């Protein structure tokens, strides 16, 4: 998963937000889906927002378009920064990076019927699933 993380310090949040909202169709056309928007508690004119990025090339083109800088000035952006990020959580790794036809722990072949799926999408054979359950129970987790 790729995300675009942005920070803007703006002259007036309400004015900035109106322009930002008006650009929602352009965001979508660039493959950007807004996932969250925050205001700094100490400085409500500092905003942070995150987009899911469907297409990195289109998102980069959108960010580097001079029309975007013009819209930012119109919205009262005093300063800002952006970063393209990728998740470092194991749970967000692409499914194809985890073997699906063998046990993630011991490598034994696992059929669709006998696989126990972990949250990360890896499969465990019956014996390893039981061992994982015992470990989880010992650590106070659900088995």
SEVO-284911 format. One record per residue (C-alpha): residue number from 0; residue in three letters; x, z, y. Coordinates in nm, 4 decimals. Example, Ala and Ser with C-alpha at 12.3 -4.5 7.8 and 13.67 -1.06 7.14 Angstrom:
2
<r nr="0" rest="ALA" c1="1.2300" c3="0.7800" c2="-0.4500"/>
<r nr="1" rest="SER" c1="1.3670" c3="0.7140" c2="-0.1060"/>
This chain:
143
<r nr="0" rest="UNK" c1="0.0000" c3="0.0000" c2="0.0000"/>
<r nr="1" rest="UNK" c1="0.1291" c3="-0.0952" c2="0.3436"/>
<r nr="2" rest="UNK" c1="0.0131" c3="0.0792" c2="0.6590"/>
<r nr="3" rest="UNK" c1="0.0692" c3="0.0306" c2="1.0284"/>
<r nr="4" rest="UNK" c1="0.1212" c3="0.3616" c2="1.2103"/>
<r nr="5" rest="UNK" c1="0.0942" c3="0.3524" c2="1.5909"/>
<r nr="6" rest="UNK" c1="0.1340" c3="0.5957" c2="1.8763"/>
<r nr="7" rest="UNK" c1="0.0211" c3="0.5251" c2="2.2332"/>
<r nr="8" rest="UNK" c1="0.0403" c3="0.7382" c2="2.5433"/>
<r nr="9" rest="UNK" c1="-0.2390" c3="0.6146" c2="2.7681"/>
<r nr="10" rest="UNK" c1="-0.3507" c3="0.6756" c2="3.1248"/>
<r nr="11" rest="UNK" c1="-0.7108" c3="0.7478" c2="3.0264"/>
<r nr="12" rest="UNK" c1="-0.8336" c3="0.7855" c2="2.6699"/>
<r nr="13" rest="UNK" c1="-1.1899" c3="0.6646" c2="2.7383"/>
<r nr="14" rest="UNK" c1="-1.0697" c3="0.3448" c2="2.9075"/>
<r nr="15" rest="UNK" c1="-0.8148" c3="0.2813" c2="2.6323"/>
<r nr="16" rest="UNK" c1="-1.0719" c3="0.3443" c2="2.3576"/>
<r nr="17" rest="UNK" c1="-1.3158" c3="0.0916" c2="2.5076"/>
<r nr="18" rest="UNK" c1="-1.0509" c3="-0.1826" c2="2.5016"/>
<r nr="19" rest="UNK" c1="-0.9291" c3="-0.0744" c2="2.1569"/>
<r nr="20" rest="UNK" c1="-1.2831" c3="-0.0920" c2="2.0155"/>
<r nr="21" rest="UNK" c1="-1.3369" c3="-0.4342" c2="2.1733"/>
<r nr="22" rest="UNK" c1="-1.0332" c3="-0.5615" c2="1.9796"/>
<r nr="23" rest="UNK" c1="-1.1742" c3="-0.4606" c2="1.6388"/>
<r nr="24" rest="UNK" c1="-1.2519" c3="-0.8252" c2="1.5439"/>
<r nr="25" rest="UNK" c1="-0.8924" c3="-0.9251" c2="1.6274"/>
<r nr="26" rest="UNK" c1="-0.7623" c3="-0.6361" c2="1.4162"/>
<r nr="27" rest="UNK" c1="-0.9723" c3="-0.7505" c2="1.1210"/>
<r nr="28" rest="UNK" c1="-0.8617" c3="-1.1132" c2="1.1679"/>
<r nr="29" rest="UNK" c1="-0.5012" c3="-0.9924" c2="1.1486"/>
<r nr="30" rest="UNK" c1="-0.5770" c3="-0.8142" c2="0.8204"/>
<r nr="31" rest="UNK" c1="-0.5790" c3="-0.4680" c2="0.9767"/>
<r nr="32" rest="UNK" c1="-0.8421" c3="-0.2112" c2="0.8797"/>
<r nr="33" rest="UNK" c1="-0.8482" c3="0.1060" c2="1.0881"/>
<r nr="34" rest="UNK" c1="-0.8302" c3="0.4104" c2="0.8618"/>
<r nr="35" rest="UNK" c1="-0.7870" c3="0.6887" c2="1.1148"/>
<r nr="36" rest="UNK" c1="-0.7487" c3="0.7685" c2="1.4827"/>
<r nr="37" rest="UNK" c1="-0.6257" c3="1.0994" c2="1.6217"/>
<r nr="38" rest="UNK" c1="-0.5758" c3="1.2516" c2="1.9668"/>
<r nr="39" rest="UNK" c1="-0.2962" c3="1.4967" c2="2.0358"/>
<r nr="40" rest="UNK" c1="-0.4376" c3="1.8464" c2="2.0901"/>
<r nr="41" rest="UNK" c1="-0.1903" c3="1.9281" c2="2.3672"/>
<r nr="42" rest="UNK" c1="-0.2120" c3="1.5847" c2="2.5343"/>
<r nr="43" rest="UNK" c1="-0.5462" c3="1.4097" c2="2.4649"/>
<r nr="44" rest="UNK" c1="-0.4103" c3="1.0911" c2="2.6240"/>
<r nr="45" rest="UNK" c1="-0.1648" c3="1.0528" c2="2.3363"/>
<r nr="46" rest="UNK" c1="-0.3275" c3="0.8796" c2="2.0426"/>
<r nr="47" rest="UNK" c1="-0.2114" c3="0.8062" c2="1.6910"/>
<r nr="48" rest="UNK" c1="-0.3825" c3="0.5530" c2="1.4667"/>
<r nr="49" rest="UNK" c1="-0.3298" c3="0.3999" c2="1.1252"/>
<r nr="50" rest="UNK" c1="-0.4356" c3="0.0661" c2="0.9849"/>
<r nr="51" rest="UNK" c1="-0.4276" c3="-0.0489" c2="0.6230"/>
<r nr="52" rest="UNK" c1="-0.2374" c3="-0.3781" c2="0.6195"/>
<r nr="53" rest="UNK" c1="-0.3799" c3="-0.6548" c2="0.4014"/>
<r nr="54" rest="UNK" c1="-0.1203" c3="-0.9166" c2="0.5013"/>
<r nr="55" rest="UNK" c1="0.2140" c3="-0.8092" c2="0.6459"/>
<r nr="56" rest="UNK" c1="0.2972" c3="-1.1489" c2="0.7982"/>
<r nr="57" rest="UNK" c1="-0.0344" c3="-1.1685" c2="0.9867"/>
<r nr="58" rest="UNK" c1="-0.0001" c3="-0.8066" c2="1.0997"/>
<r nr="59" rest="UNK" c1="0.3533" c3="-0.8676" c2="1.2300"/>
<r nr="60" rest="UNK" c1="0.2349" c3="-1.1799" c2="1.4132"/>
<r nr="61" rest="UNK" c1="-0.0502" c3="-0.9821" c2="1.5693"/>
<r nr="62" rest="UNK" c1="0.1818" c3="-0.7020" c2="1.6845"/>
<r nr="63" rest="UNK" c1="0.4359" c3="-0.9441" c2="1.8351"/>
<r nr="64" rest="UNK" c1="0.1742" c3="-1.1583" c2="2.0155"/>
<r nr="65" rest="UNK" c1="0.2210" c3="-1.1226" c2="2.3949"/>
<r nr="66" rest="UNK" c1="-0.1596" c3="-1.1134" c2="2.4320"/>
<r nr="67" rest="UNK" c1="-0.1525" c3="-0.7760" c2="2.2580"/>
<r nr="68" rest="UNK" c1="0.0915" c3="-0.6384" c2="2.5135"/>
<r nr="69" rest="UNK" c1="-0.1341" c3="-0.7716" c2="2.7906"/>
<r nr="70" rest="UNK" c1="-0.4348" c3="-0.5993" c2="2.6311"/>
<r nr="71" rest="UNK" c1="-0.2325" c3="-0.2780" c2="2.6076"/>
<r nr="72" rest="UNK" c1="-0.1505" c3="-0.2904" c2="2.9772"/>
<r nr="73" rest="UNK" c1="-0.5166" c3="-0.3590" c2="3.0562"/>
<r nr="74" rest="UNK" c1="-0.6125" c3="-0.0579" c2="2.8418"/>
<r nr="75" rest="UNK" c1="-0.3691" c3="0.1666" c2="3.0289"/>
<r nr="76" rest="UNK" c1="-0.1003" c3="0.2040" c2="2.7619"/>
<r nr="77" rest="UNK" c1="0.1951" c3="0.3732" c2="2.9288"/>
<r nr="78" rest="UNK" c1="0.4183" c3="0.3726" c2="2.6232"/>
<r nr="79" rest="UNK" c1="0.3828" c3="0.3207" c2="2.2541"/>
<r nr="80" rest="UNK" c1="0.5476" c3="0.2567" c2="1.9247"/>
<r nr="81" rest="UNK" c1="0.4507" c3="0.1209" c2="1.5871"/>
<r nr="82" rest="UNK" c1="0.5907" c3="0.1373" c2="1.2365"/>
<r nr="83" rest="UNK" c1="0.5049" c3="-0.0533" c2="0.9211"/>
<r nr="84" rest="UNK" c1="0.5105" c3="0.1928" c2="0.6322"/>
<r nr="85" rest="UNK" c1="0.4790" c3="0.1830" c2="0.2582"/>
<r nr="86" rest="UNK" c1="0.3629" c3="0.4750" c2="0.0500"/>
<r nr="87" rest="UNK" c1="0.6253" c3="0.6799" c2="-0.1262"/>
<r nr="88" rest="UNK" c1="0.3706" c3="0.8520" c2="-0.3507"/>
<r nr="89" rest="UNK" c1="0.3931" c3="0.7663" c2="-0.7186"/>
<r nr="90" rest="UNK" c1="0.0136" c3="0.7406" c2="-0.7287"/>
<r nr="91" rest="UNK" c1="0.0295" c3="0.4485" c2="-0.4849"/>
<r nr="92" rest="UNK" c1="0.2688" c3="0.2354" c2="-0.6911"/>
<r nr="93" rest="UNK" c1="0.1214" c3="-0.0967" c2="-0.7980"/>
<r nr="94" rest="UNK" c1="-0.0442" c3="-0.0763" c2="-1.1394"/>
<r nr="95" rest="UNK" c1="0.1800" c3="-0.3507" c2="-1.2766"/>
<r nr="96" rest="UNK" c1="0.4850" c3="-0.1289" c2="-1.2194"/>
<r nr="97" rest="UNK" c1="0.3585" c3="0.1108" c2="-1.4870"/>
<r nr="98" rest="UNK" c1="0.3637" c3="-0.0179" c2="-1.8446"/>
<r nr="99" rest="UNK" c1="0.0113" c3="-0.0258" c2="-1.9814"/>
<r nr="100" rest="UNK" c1="0.0691" c3="-0.1035" c2="-2.3469"/>
<r nr="101" rest="UNK" c1="0.2864" c3="0.1958" c2="-2.4365"/>
<r nr="102" rest="UNK" c1="0.3003" c3="0.5701" c2="-2.3820"/>
<r nr="103" rest="UNK" c1="0.4637" c3="0.6565" c2="-2.0509"/>
<r nr="104" rest="UNK" c1="0.6508" c3="0.9471" c2="-2.2124"/>
<r nr="105" rest="UNK" c1="0.7607" c3="0.8401" c2="-2.5582"/>
<r nr="106" rest="UNK" c1="0.7154" c3="0.4620" c2="-2.5467"/>
<r nr="107" rest="UNK" c1="0.4914" c3="0.4487" c2="-2.8552"/>
<r nr="108" rest="UNK" c1="0.2423" c3="0.1614" c2="-2.8595"/>
<r nr="109" rest="UNK" c1="-0.0986" c3="0.2679" c2="-2.7277"/>
<r nr="110" rest="UNK" c1="-0.4210" c3="0.0760" c2="-2.7762"/>
<r nr="111" rest="UNK" c1="-0.7004" c3="0.0683" c2="-2.5189"/>
<r nr="112" rest="UNK" c1="-0.9133" c3="0.2966" c2="-2.7370"/>
<r nr="113" rest="UNK" c1="-0.6556" c3="0.5734" c2="-2.7774"/>
<r nr="114" rest="UNK" c1="-0.4942" c3="0.5792" c2="-2.4308"/>
<r nr="115" rest="UNK" c1="-0.5209" c3="0.8822" c2="-2.2071"/>
<r nr="116" rest="UNK" c1="-0.4884" c3="0.7744" c2="-1.8466"/>
<r nr="117" rest="UNK" c1="-0.2934" c3="0.9808" c2="-1.5995"/>
<r nr="118" rest="UNK" c1="-0.3728" c3="0.9809" c2="-1.2258"/>
<r nr="119" rest="UNK" c1="-0.0809" c3="0.7431" c2="-1.1684"/>
<r nr="120" rest="UNK" c1="-0.2244" c3="0.4880" c2="-1.4096"/>
<r nr="121" rest="UNK" c1="0.0239" c3="0.5532" c2="-1.6906"/>
<r nr="122" rest="UNK" c1="-0.1002" c3="0.5884" c2="-2.0463"/>
<r nr="123" rest="UNK" c1="-0.0173" c3="0.8621" c2="-2.2929"/>
<r nr="124" rest="UNK" c1="-0.0498" c3="0.8565" c2="-2.6672"/>
<r nr="125" rest="UNK" c1="-0.2505" c3="1.1329" c2="-2.8369"/>
<r nr="126" rest="UNK" c1="0.0538" c3="1.3519" c2="-2.9090"/>
<r nr="127" rest="UNK" c1="0.1941" c3="1.3265" c2="-2.5549"/>
<r nr="128" rest="UNK" c1="-0.1509" c3="1.3809" c2="-2.4025"/>
<r nr="129" rest="UNK" c1="-0.1794" c3="1.7042" c2="-2.6008"/>
<r nr="130" rest="UNK" c1="0.1689" c3="1.8093" c2="-2.4848"/>
<r nr="131" rest="UNK" c1="0.0768" c3="1.7278" c2="-2.1217"/>
<r nr="132" rest="UNK" c1="-0.2364" c3="1.9392" c2="-2.1624"/>
<r nr="133" rest="UNK" c1="-0.0326" c3="2.2323" c2="-2.2915"/>
<r nr="134" rest="UNK" c1="0.2134" c3="2.2018" c2="-2.0010"/>
<r nr="135" rest="UNK" c1="-0.0703" c3="2.1812" c2="-1.7489"/>
<r nr="136" rest="UNK" c1="-0.2399" c3="2.4867" c2="-1.9041"/>
<r nr="137" rest="UNK" c1="0.0874" c3="2.6832" c2="-1.8891"/>
<r nr="138" rest="UNK" c1="0.1248" c3="2.5924" c2="-1.5224"/>
<r nr="139" rest="UNK" c1="-0.2339" c3="2.6872" c2="-1.4452"/>
<r nr="140" rest="UNK" c1="-0.3625" c3="2.3314" c2="-1.4079"/>
<r nr="141" rest="UNK" c1="-0.6432" c3="2.1516" c2="-1.5860"/>
<r nr="142" rest="UNK" c1="-0.5601" c3="1.9966" c2="-1.9212"/>
